[in-house]
Amino acid sequence: MVNLTVFSIVELDFFKTLLKTNNTFAYELMMFYAEELHWSEQKMASLFQLSVKKRFIVNLLYLIDHLGLDKDNVLKAELTKTDLAAYIGTT
């Protein structure tokens, strides 16, 4: 499995101009961050309300939804047990 990450650097002035002139982009960016904030709030609440098994399932579904599955129905990310435990808030 090849893991390729690409980073782009955008000047702040250009980014601000883009937000001011492209309403659709600004709206989509705002909705993205609103969804991430909502998910973060849900995750924090679930740490106290759900069992470890339920937290695992909720977070696995989130990872599947955001990262996807390959043709063999395997998550498109390599996670260790330690990574997953840290992600769901357990040991």
Secondary structure by P-SEA (a helix, b strand, c coil): cbbbbbbbbbbaaaaaaaaaccaaaaaaaaaaaaaaaaaaaaaaaacccccaaaaaaaaaaaaaaaccccccccccccccaaaaaaaaccc
